[in-house]
């Protein structure tokens, strides 16, 4: 796992063994960030990384100098690793929270994010409830995106908000807009 761009480009990350994670592949991550780079200025972005795991995506956003990066994961060992690595790499804009993602989204008074990235366990039974909660709480800023990484065989709901999908083998990124596709600009 490596940071592919930004001020810490090329840094190889070595999360401890035994973390309950499935990191996004470098190929998929690079493609994902190319899409985002063509739409936004990094320095203006508030980012929420749900099911952050090893922090792979959070570190990439922080390396690109995003204004704020929030990493949320239930597993304390994951958050401990994210905290240690963020301190070592001087990512002062990265905030980590140990919490159940659903509880966090329901209970925290959050202002909208420009980018919400979620990489839940592929076998999570409440996957559409996650998307529903994000829309219900109006967590996607105007012109923002919510990106759900999921198993390619999963058929997401809320199709009227989907502006793009990218398939990488068994993984798919589904891009949602903050407004229905009729009003949303295609990526």
Helices and strands as residue ranges (DSSP letters): H 26-37, G 42-44, E 46-50, H 56-63, E 68-73, H 76-88, E 94-98, H 101-107, E 113-118, H 127-136, E 140-151, G 159-161, E 162-168, E 171-177
